């Protein structure tokens, strides 16, 4: 399988509950690069780049997140291919 780039928009109680830090840790475990950032509307945006299988695993994890999170919805879509050196939070 080749490399893919995907964007996710995560809604629910996902700010102030270690969502981004936990996403970074899970992405690093899977070998996925990209970033996660808080949005002004209370959502979290995640960009992911890696093998199709690893990105799919991270997408599935985003639907649950860390224990304190309450994820209502995760919308994922293909994104223009970009490669990052690591996974960061902002």
Secondary structure as UniProt FT lines:
FT   STRAND          3..13
FT   HELIX           19..30
FT   STRAND          33..38
FT   TURN            40..41
FT   STRAND          44..51
FT   HELIX           52..62
FT   TURN            63..64
FT   TURN            67..68
FT   STRAND          70..78
FT   STRAND          87..89
//
